[in-house]
Amino acid sequence: MEKLCKNCKYDYLNGENVSYTTNEIVFSLGQKLDSIYHINDGYVKMVRYLENGDEKIIGILGPGDYLALLGVLQNKENYLATAIAITKIVVKKISRNEVINAYQKCDSFKERCLNCAVTRSNLFKDYLIQSANIDVKERVINTLKILFEKFGYIDDSQQILDLPFSKTVLANIIGIRRETLSRVLSKLQKEDIIWYKNNKYILKYVI
């Protein structure tokens, strides 16, 4: 995944390496925001829960991403969402004070850092807002597009997306039932818009 900031000061901060198993909670909405987490390996979903208890995914993060960085920079006291490991993950846990000290050392870095953190945080939020009123087929295509931009790669001129999570999680991100997602994916494959097997996708449409 492309690194947005080539001179990130937080990469070099001291921290504790911590491992989590699949579906383990890293932190929960409302808990005291005392640390950020740099993902070294694996993938994490950021979720909030609806009144009926359903889980709403508001972001997917992977290697190189930070959990809760924007909250610290905005001086929030508590975590704004729940972070759950989608796969086995290894993260570096960095204290809030370490982050704030690094952030405040240089004014030019502060501006770049905040812009970078906002961009990362808003990637899925902006998509969810923009896709709310389009049909299901377009929502599936657009979701695969944004996931490719974040996690995909090009091999032999093919745009490839290997998702580290199930179609149930993908359907949750899109906001549709898993059965609906399966039907739409089958239709897209018949139309030669995508090719997929298990959780590997080749995107044949122009990005």
N, C-alpha and C positions, 0 to 999 in steps of 0.2 A: 504494500500500500504506500502511495506517495506521501512523503512527509511534508506537511504544509509549511512548517517553520524549520529552516535549515540550521538555525542558531538557537534552538530552544535551550534555555538555561536549566530547565527542570530535569532534563535527561541526566544531568551530572550531580544532582542532589543525592545526599545519603538517604537510604531508606531500607526497609526490611522486605526481603523477597518472601512472598506468601503464595501458597498454592490453594486452589479451590477445586472441588470436584464438580461434575456436571450437575446443574440445578441447585447448586449451593448459593446462598445469598451472601453477597459481599457486604452490602449495607442496605438498610431499609429506609423508605420515606419517613422523614420526621426525626430520624436519629441525629444526634449531635454531629455536625460536620467538622471532624477533627483531623481528617487525613484525605489526601487524594491518592489515586491509584494509577500507575502507569502499566499498561498491559504489555507484557513481554511476549506472551504466547497464549493463544486461545481467543475465544469470543464471548462477549457479554451483551445481554439485552437490558435496556433500561425500561422499566415498566411502571405504570400506575394502575390502580385498581378502580373499576367502576363501582357504583353503588350496589349493583347486583353481584359483585365479587369477581366479575370477569376481568381478565388481565388485558391491558391495552399497552402494546409495545410502542414506545416513543423514540427508540433509537437502538441501533446495533453498533457495537464498537469492537475493534480488533487490535492486533499488534500495532503498537505505536500510539494508540489513543490514550487519552487520560479520562479517568472517571472523576467527576465532581470538581474539576479544575475551575470551570466557569463560576460555580457556586462560591468557591473561595475568593476568586477575584472580585465578585460582586458583594462580598462580605456577608453572605448568607450564614445563618447560624446552624441550619439543619439541612440534611440531604433532601433534594427536591424530587427524588424518585427512588425506586428500589432497583438495585443492580444485581442481576442473577447470571451466573455462569451458564452459557449455552453448551460449552465444551469444558474439558479440563483447562484451567487457566493458571498462568503464573503472572503475578503482578508485583510491582515494587510499591510498597506502601510508604508514602512520604508525608511527614507531618505538616499540618496547616502552617505552622510558624516558619518552617523551612521554605515553603512556597512563597509566603508573603514577603519574607526577607529577600528572596531572589527577585521577586516581581518589582520591588520598590527600589532596587539598586540603580536602575537606569530608566530615564523617562522615555527614550526612544523605544526601548524594549517593551515597556509597559503598554504603549499604544499598539505595537505589532502583536504582542501576546494576547491582548484583549480581543483584537480583531480575529485572530486565529482561533481562539477559544469559542467565540460567538459563531464563527463559520462552521466549526465542527459540531457545535451543539444544535445549530439550526438546520443542519442538512436534512434530517428526517422530518423535523417539525414543519419546515417549509413545504416539503413534498406532501405531507399529510393534508395540509391546508389546501394546496393546489389541486390535489386529486379527489377532493371530497365530492365534487359534482360531475365527475366523468364516469363513463361506463366501466363495467368490471374488466372487460378485455384491455382497455387502455390502462387501467390501474395496475393490472398484472404486468403489462409491458413496461410501464414507467417504473414500477418497483424493481424489476430486474435490471433496468437501466441504471438506477441510482445505486443499486448494490454492486453492479459491475464497476461503476465509476469509483467506488470505495474499495472494493475487494477483488475485482476481476483482473485478468491479464490477457495479453495477446500472444498466441502461439501459432506460428505458420499462417499468419493473417486472419486467424479466427479469434473472435472475442469470447473468451471462456470465463465462466463463473462457476467455481466450485464452492457451493454453500456448505458451511460446517454445521448446518442445522436442518431439521426435517421440514417437510411441506406443511406440517401443522403450524410450525413457527412462522413460515413464510405467509401462510394464510392469515395468521394473526396480525402480522405486520400490515398486510393489505386491508384487513378488516372484512374478510369474507370467510365462509365455511371452507373446510378442507375439501369437501366434495365438489364445491363450486370451482375451487382452484384447479383440481384435477381435470375437470371438464374443459376449462379454459385452456390449460396447458396442452391437452390433447388436440384441441382445435387449432391452437397456434402451431403445433408441430405439423399437423396435416396441411396447414397453409404455408409451411416452410418458412415461418417467421422465426421459430426457434427449433433447436433440437435439444432433447434432454433425456437423461437416464439417471434414475435415482435423484441425487441432488447436484448433478453436474449439468450445466446449461451451456449451449453454444448459441450466442445471439446473432442472428442473421440479418436483423434489421440495422439500419444505419443509425449510429449514435452521434 
